[in-house]
Amino acid sequence: MTKNISVPFGTMSVTEDAKKLVAELLESGRLSSGKYVRRFEEEYAQLIGTKEAVALSSGTDADILALAVLYDYGAKRGDEVIIPALSFVATGNAVLHAGFKPVFVDVELETLNINPNKIEEVITEKTRAIMPVHLMGKPAEMDKIMAIAIKHKLFVIEDAAEAHGSIYKGRNVGTIGDMAAYSLYVAHMISTIEGGVVTTDNQEYAEILRSLRSHGRSCNCKSCVINKGEATCAKRFKNGNDIRFIFQRIGYSSKMNELEAAIGLGNIKVWPTYLARRRENFLYLSEQFKKFSSHLLTIHEEKHETIGPHAFPIIVRKGSEFSRDQLSKYLSNNGIDSRNMFLSMPTQCPGFSFLGYMLGRFPNAEYIGQQGLHIGIHQDIGLKECDYIIMIFERFISNYVKNNSK
């Protein structure tokens, strides 16, 4: 009998380099946003391939602030933002917290991502942006989405929270839309424990984001000479006022601190190794799971893309002899940690009921919410764990098929 192996959903490591930086920071006493945050932004922008990266306190704040930039370009409160019905709830929350109305579109079962062929059906005169989500690291169909956005003069903000390392038709995810929002939560490939980033090639957007993250300050330079102890800032005093205490927007308190940035700098160094390990695990499981295709559905990497996998999603097919909950319980009993897939925000999350969407409106998102789960494929999992996962799935499916054939 095979001994159970523990397969946790995710792990988090703090590198030795990061520990040294944290120790230096604790000794210095300068812990608020400063030189390490700026350094993290520079290295992160280089990693993603954008001109600008603005570090924030969470991935949710990254979504919110990216959306809030739209107010500088004519958007009004109550305007509409199109998002997929299936995503972590932060996507929908962010639209509402930014003052917009979320308009939902169903997803494709095969990709988990927004169905681009349904987007134009919900565009109105109040639509201001499309926010596609690259769920589980699977790139959304950006060519079609960008064509729709150009046609209707809409912003595109990529929710790339789970998509570090994903590539769509030769371009890094997060470099295709006007802005992209990333999460640096503990379960993600690059982590600051908590944290987020908005990337963009537009310097003006970046300046607005720096203002928004600091309560809407007029002072939004990348690097403050005052904080560095250098000469008096030539921009500081205008008309007798201190620009640091003039607030030209309704802003937020969303800055990343130095400790988080230090941990992030350490993770950026090891990220290529983490990505390679996750991709090895994903591609191996993806190939092996083809034998379960009559019972289970999962995402696969297509020729035009590279998936930077967050986790390995699994959906129980209609007509299978078992349910997601039965599978999840069996996995847990055998040491494999799993999480249910996200719900259809507008129809399965009570917090969104005030928007008036009725159950049945988003059949694919709702089905995934009922019959989907995902398991970890992080950098601390290897071939031994992957083979164990496959064996447990084989055993589970074999037992159910045998029992139902009697």
C-alpha positions as CSV (number, residue, x, y, z in Angstrom):
1,M,0.0,0.0,0.0
2,T,1.4,3.4,-1.0
3,K,2.0,5.7,1.9
4,N,0.2,9.0,1.7
5,I,2.2,12.0,0.6
6,S,1.3,15.5,1.8
7,V,0.6,17.9,-1.1
8,P,-0.1,21.4,0.3
9,F,-1.9,24.0,-1.8
10,G,0.9,26.5,-1.6
11,T,4.1,27.5,0.2
12,M,6.0,30.7,0.8
13,S,9.7,31.1,1.3
14,V,11.7,34.2,2.3
15,T,15.1,34.2,0.6
16,E,18.3,34.8,2.5
17,D,18.8,38.0,0.5
18,A,15.4,39.2,1.6
19,K,16.2,38.3,5.3
20,K,19.3,40.5,5.1
21,L,17.4,43.4,3.7
22,V,14.7,43.1,6.3
23,A,17.3,43.0,9.1
24,E,18.9,46.2,7.7
25,L,15.6,47.9,7.5
26,L,14.7,47.0,11.1
27,E,18.0,48.3,12.2
28,S,17.5,51.6,10.3
29,G,14.0,52.2,11.5
30,R,12.9,53.5,8.0
31,L,10.1,51.2,7.2
32,S,7.6,53.3,5.3
33,S,7.7,53.4,1.5
34,G,11.2,54.4,0.3
35,K,14.2,53.3,-1.6
36,Y,13.5,49.6,-1.5
37,V,10.0,50.1,-2.9
38,R,11.4,52.2,-5.7
39,R,14.0,49.5,-6.4
40,F,11.3,46.8,-6.4
41,E,9.2,48.9,-8.8
42,E,12.2,49.2,-11.2
43,E,13.0,45.5,-11.1
44,Y,9.4,44.5,-11.5
45,A,8.8,46.8,-14.5
46,Q,11.9,45.2,-16.1
47,L,10.7,41.7,-15.3
48,I,7.2,42.3,-16.9
49,G,8.5,44.5,-19.7
50,T,6.8,47.8,-19.1
51,K,8.2,51.3,-18.6
52,E,6.4,51.8,-15.3
53,A,5.4,49.7,-12.2
54,V,3.6,51.3,-9.2
55,A,3.8,49.2,-6.0
56,L,0.7,49.1,-3.8
57,S,-0.6,47.4,-0.7
58,S,-2.6,44.6,-2.3
59,G,-3.7,43.2,-5.6
60,T,-7.2,44.4,-4.9
61,D,-5.9,48.0,-4.5
62,A,-4.1,47.5,-7.8
63,D,-7.4,46.8,-9.5
64,I,-9.1,49.7,-7.7
65,L,-6.4,52.3,-8.4
66,A,-6.0,51.3,-12.0
67,L,-9.8,51.8,-12.4
68,A,-9.6,55.1,-10.5
69,V,-7.2,56.5,-13.1
70,L,-10.1,56.6,-15.5
71,Y,-11.6,59.6,-13.6
72,D,-8.8,61.7,-15.0
73,Y,-10.0,60.9,-18.5
74,G,-13.7,61.7,-18.2
75,A,-15.2,58.7,-16.5
76,K,-18.0,59.3,-14.0
77,R,-19.1,57.5,-10.9
78,G,-21.7,54.9,-11.9
79,D,-20.1,54.2,-15.3
80,E,-19.7,50.6,-16.3
81,V,-16.8,48.2,-16.4
82,I,-17.1,44.8,-18.1
83,I,-15.6,41.9,-16.2
84,P,-15.9,38.1,-16.3
85,A,-18.6,36.5,-14.1
86,L,-16.0,34.0,-12.8
87,S,-13.0,35.4,-10.9
88,F,-11.8,35.8,-7.3
89,V,-14.3,38.2,-5.7
90,A,-11.7,41.0,-5.5
91,T,-12.3,41.7,-9.2
92,G,-15.9,42.6,-8.7
93,N,-15.2,44.3,-5.3
94,A,-12.6,46.5,-6.9
95,V,-15.0,47.8,-9.6
96,L,-17.6,48.7,-6.9
97,H,-15.0,50.3,-4.6
98,A,-13.7,52.4,-7.4
99,G,-17.2,53.8,-7.9
100,F,-18.1,51.9,-11.1
101,K,-20.9,49.4,-11.9
102,P,-19.6,45.9,-12.8
103,V,-21.2,44.4,-15.9
104,F,-20.6,40.7,-16.1
105,V,-20.0,38.4,-19.0
106,D,-20.0,34.6,-18.9
107,V,-16.7,32.6,-19.3
108,E,-15.7,29.7,-21.5
109,L,-15.6,26.3,-19.8
110,E,-12.4,25.4,-21.7
111,T,-10.4,28.5,-20.7
112,L,-12.1,29.8,-17.6
113,N,-11.8,33.2,-19.1
114,I,-14.2,35.8,-20.3
115,N,-16.0,34.9,-23.6
116,P,-14.9,37.6,-26.0
117,N,-17.8,36.9,-28.3
118,K,-20.3,38.0,-25.7
119,I,-18.6,41.3,-24.7
120,E,-20.2,43.6,-27.3
121,E,-23.6,42.4,-26.3
122,V,-23.3,44.3,-23.0
123,I,-21.5,47.5,-24.1
124,T,-23.6,50.6,-23.5
125,E,-23.0,54.4,-23.7
126,K,-21.8,54.2,-20.1
127,T,-19.2,51.5,-20.6
128,R,-15.7,52.8,-19.9
129,A,-13.4,49.8,-19.6
130,I,-13.0,46.0,-20.1
131,M,-11.1,44.2,-17.3
132,P,-10.2,40.7,-18.5
133,V,-8.8,38.2,-16.0
134,H,-6.1,35.8,-16.9
135,L,-7.5,33.1,-14.5
136,M,-5.1,30.5,-13.1
137,G,-2.4,32.0,-15.5
138,K,-4.3,31.1,-18.7
139,P,-4.1,34.2,-20.9
140,A,-7.5,35.7,-21.9
141,E,-8.1,36.2,-25.7
142,M,-6.5,39.6,-25.8
143,D,-6.5,40.1,-29.6
144,K,-10.3,40.0,-29.7
145,I,-10.6,42.0,-26.5
146,M,-8.3,44.8,-27.7
147,A,-10.1,45.0,-31.1
148,I,-13.4,45.5,-29.3
149,A,-11.9,48.1,-27.0
150,I,-10.4,50.0,-29.9
151,K,-13.7,49.9,-31.8
152,H,-15.6,51.3,-28.8
153,K,-12.9,53.5,-27.4
154,L,-12.6,51.7,-24.1
155,F,-9.8,51.2,-21.7
156,V,-8.4,47.7,-21.1
157,I,-7.1,46.9,-17.6
158,E,-5.7,43.4,-17.4
159,D,-6.3,41.6,-14.1
160,A,-3.1,39.6,-14.1
161,A,-3.2,38.7,-10.4
162,E,-2.5,35.0,-11.1
163,A,-0.5,35.3,-14.3
164,H,3.2,36.0,-13.6
165,G,5.1,34.6,-16.5
166,S,2.2,34.1,-18.8
167,I,2.7,35.0,-22.5
168,Y,0.1,35.7,-25.2
169,K,1.2,35.5,-28.8
170,G,4.8,36.5,-27.9
171,R,3.8,39.3,-25.5
172,N,4.0,39.2,-21.8
173,V,0.6,39.2,-20.2
174,G,0.3,42.6,-18.5
175,T,1.9,44.5,-21.4
176,I,-1.1,44.4,-23.8
177,G,-3.8,46.6,-22.2
178,D,-3.5,50.2,-21.0
179,M,-2.6,48.9,-17.5
180,A,-2.3,45.6,-15.7
181,A,-3.0,44.8,-12.0
182,Y,-0.9,42.1,-10.3
183,S,-1.3,40.5,-6.9
184,L,1.7,39.7,-4.7
185,Y,-0.2,37.7,-2.2
186,V,1.5,34.9,-0.3
187,A,0.2,32.1,-2.6
188,H,1.4,33.8,-5.8
189,M,4.6,33.2,-7.7
190,I,6.1,36.5,-6.8
191,S,5.1,37.6,-3.3
192,T,5.6,40.4,-0.8
193,I,3.3,38.5,1.6
194,E,0.6,41.1,0.9
195,G,1.0,43.6,-1.9
196,G,0.1,44.5,-5.5
197,V,1.5,46.3,-8.5
198,V,0.1,48.2,-11.5
199,T,2.2,48.1,-14.6
200,T,1.9,50.4,-17.6
201,D,3.9,52.0,-20.5
202,N,2.1,55.3,-19.9
203,Q,4.0,57.7,-17.6
204,E,1.0,59.9,-17.0
205,Y,-1.0,56.9,-15.7
206,A,1.9,56.0,-13.4
207,E,2.0,59.6,-12.0
208,I,-1.8,59.5,-11.3
209,L,-1.4,56.1,-9.6
210,R,1.4,57.5,-7.4
211,S,-0.9,60.3,-6.4
212,L,-3.9,58.0,-5.8
213,R,-1.9,55.6,-3.6
214,S,-1.0,58.5,-1.3
215,H,-4.4,60.0,-0.6
216,G,-4.5,61.9,-3.9
217,R,-1.4,64.1,-3.3
218,S,-0.3,66.5,-5.9
219,C,3.3,65.4,-5.1
220,N,3.7,62.2,-7.2
221,C,7.4,62.0,-8.2
222,K,9.0,58.6,-8.4
223,S,11.7,59.7,-5.9
224,C,11.4,62.4,-3.3
225,V,14.6,64.4,-2.7
226,I,13.3,65.4,0.7
227,N,12.9,61.8,1.8
228,K,16.5,61.1,0.6
229,G,17.9,63.9,2.6
230,E,19.0,65.9,-0.4
231,A,18.4,69.5,-1.4
232,T,15.1,71.2,-1.0
233,C,12.6,70.2,-3.7
234,A,12.1,72.9,-6.3
235,K,8.5,71.8,-6.8
236,R,7.6,71.8,-3.1
237,F,6.3,75.3,-2.6
238,K,3.8,76.8,-5.0
239,N,1.8,79.9,-4.2
240,G,2.8,79.7,-0.6
241,N,1.6,76.1,-0.2
242,D,3.5,72.9,0.4
243,I,2.7,70.6,-2.6
244,R,3.0,67.6,-0.4
245,F,-0.2,68.6,1.4
246,I,-2.3,69.6,-1.6
247,F,-4.6,66.8,-2.6
248,Q,-6.0,67.0,-6.1
249,R,-7.9,63.7,-6.2
250,I,-9.9,61.5,-3.9
251,G,-7.2,59.0,-3.1
252,Y,-6.4,56.0,-1.0
253,S,-3.9,54.8,1.5
254,S,-2.3,52.1,-0.6
255,K,1.5,52.3,-0.4
256,M,3.7,49.3,-0.1
257,N,6.1,49.4,2.8
258,E,9.9,48.7,2.8
259,L,9.6,45.3,4.5
260,E,7.3,44.0,1.8
261,A,9.5,45.4,-0.9
262,A,12.5,43.7,0.6
263,I,10.8,40.3,0.5
264,G,9.6,41.0,-3.0
265,L,13.2,41.8,-4.2
266,G,14.3,38.4,-2.9
267,N,11.5,36.7,-4.7
268,I,12.2,38.4,-8.0
269,K,15.6,36.8,-7.9
270,V,14.3,33.3,-7.5
271,W,11.2,33.8,-9.7
272,P,12.7,32.2,-12.9
273,T,13.3,29.0,-10.9
274,Y,9.8,29.1,-9.4
275,L,8.2,29.6,-12.8
276,A,10.2,26.8,-14.4
277,R,9.2,24.3,-11.6
278,R,5.5,25.3,-11.8
279,R,5.5,25.0,-15.5
280,E,7.1,21.5,-15.3
281,N,4.4,20.5,-12.9
282,F,1.6,22.0,-14.9
283,L,2.7,20.5,-18.2
284,Y,3.2,17.1,-16.7
285,L,-0.2,17.0,-15.0
286,S,-1.9,18.5,-18.1
287,E,-0.6,15.6,-20.2
288,Q,-1.4,13.0,-17.6
289,F,-4.9,14.2,-17.0
290,K,-5.8,13.6,-20.6
291,K,-6.6,10.0,-19.5
292,F,-9.4,11.5,-17.2
293,S,-10.9,13.6,-20.0
294,S,-14.2,11.8,-20.0
295,H,-14.7,12.7,-16.4
296,L,-12.6,15.8,-15.8
297,L,-11.9,19.1,-17.6
298,T,-8.9,21.2,-17.1
299,I,-7.1,24.0,-19.0
300,H,-4.4,23.2,-21.6
301,E,-1.6,25.3,-23.1
302,E,-2.3,26.3,-26.7
303,K,0.3,27.0,-29.3
304,H,-0.1,30.8,-29.1
305,E,0.5,31.0,-25.4
306,T,2.6,30.2,-22.4
307,I,0.8,29.6,-19.1
308,G,2.5,30.9,-16.0
309,P,0.4,28.6,-13.7
310,H,-1.0,29.8,-10.4
311,A,-2.7,26.4,-9.7
312,F,-4.1,23.4,-11.5
313,P,-7.9,23.8,-12.1
314,I,-10.1,20.7,-12.4
315,I,-13.8,20.7,-13.3
316,V,-16.0,17.6,-13.0
317,R,-17.8,17.0,-16.3
318,K,-21.6,16.9,-16.5
319,G,-22.8,13.3,-16.3
320,S,-19.9,12.0,-14.2
321,E,-20.6,9.5,-11.5
322,F,-19.2,11.7,-8.8
323,S,-19.4,15.4,-7.7
324,R,-16.7,18.0,-7.0
325,D,-17.4,17.7,-3.2
326,Q,-16.9,13.9,-3.2
327,L,-13.7,14.4,-5.1
328,S,-12.5,17.1,-2.8
329,K,-13.2,15.0,0.3
330,Y,-11.3,12.1,-1.2
331,L,-8.3,14.3,-2.0
332,S,-8.3,15.7,1.5
333,N,-8.4,12.2,3.1
334,N,-5.3,11.3,1.0
335,G,-3.3,14.4,1.9
336,I,-3.9,16.5,-1.2
337,D,-5.0,20.0,-0.4
338,S,-7.5,21.6,-2.7
339,R,-9.6,24.7,-3.0
340,N,-13.0,25.1,-4.6
341,M,-13.0,27.1,-7.8
342,F,-14.3,30.7,-7.6
343,L,-18.0,31.3,-7.8
344,S,-20.0,33.2,-10.3
345,M,-19.8,36.6,-8.6
346,P,-23.2,38.0,-9.7
347,T,-25.3,34.9,-9.1
348,Q,-23.5,32.8,-6.5
349,C,-22.0,35.5,-4.2
350,P,-24.8,37.0,-2.0
351,G,-22.9,40.3,-1.7
352,F,-23.6,41.0,-5.4
353,S,-27.3,40.2,-5.2
354,F,-28.3,43.9,-5.2
355,L,-27.2,44.1,-8.8
356,G,-30.2,42.0,-9.7
357,Y,-28.7,39.2,-11.7
358,M,-30.7,35.9,-11.6
359,L,-29.2,32.4,-11.1
360,G,-28.9,30.8,-14.6
361,R,-27.7,34.0,-16.3
362,F,-24.1,32.7,-16.4
363,P,-24.3,29.0,-16.9
364,N,-20.6,28.3,-17.4
365,A,-19.4,30.4,-14.5
366,E,-22.1,28.9,-12.3
367,Y,-21.2,25.3,-13.3
368,I,-17.5,25.9,-12.6
369,G,-18.5,27.4,-9.2
370,Q,-20.4,24.3,-8.4
371,Q,-18.2,21.6,-9.9
372,G,-14.7,23.1,-10.0
373,L,-11.7,22.9,-7.7
374,H,-8.0,23.6,-8.0
375,I,-4.8,22.0,-6.5
376,G,-1.4,23.4,-5.9
377,I,1.5,22.9,-8.4
378,H,3.9,25.3,-6.7
379,Q,7.7,25.2,-6.7
380,D,8.0,22.9,-3.7
381,I,6.1,20.1,-5.5
382,G,8.1,17.7,-7.7
383,L,7.6,14.6,-9.9
384,K,7.0,12.4,-6.8
385,E,4.0,14.5,-5.7
386,C,2.7,14.8,-9.2
387,D,2.7,11.0,-9.7
388,Y,1.0,10.7,-6.3
389,I,-1.7,13.1,-7.4
390,I,-2.3,11.1,-10.6
391,M,-2.4,7.8,-8.7
392,I,-5.0,9.2,-6.3
393,F,-7.2,10.4,-9.1
394,E,-6.9,7.1,-10.9
395,R,-7.9,5.3,-7.7
396,F,-10.8,7.6,-7.1
397,I,-12.3,7.5,-10.6
398,S,-11.8,3.7,-10.9
399,N,-13.7,3.2,-7.6
400,Y,-16.6,5.3,-8.7
401,V,-16.8,3.8,-12.2
402,K,-16.7,0.3,-10.7
403,N,-19.4,1.0,-8.1
404,N,-21.7,2.6,-10.7
405,S,-21.3,-0.2,-13.2
406,K,-22.7,-2.8,-10.9
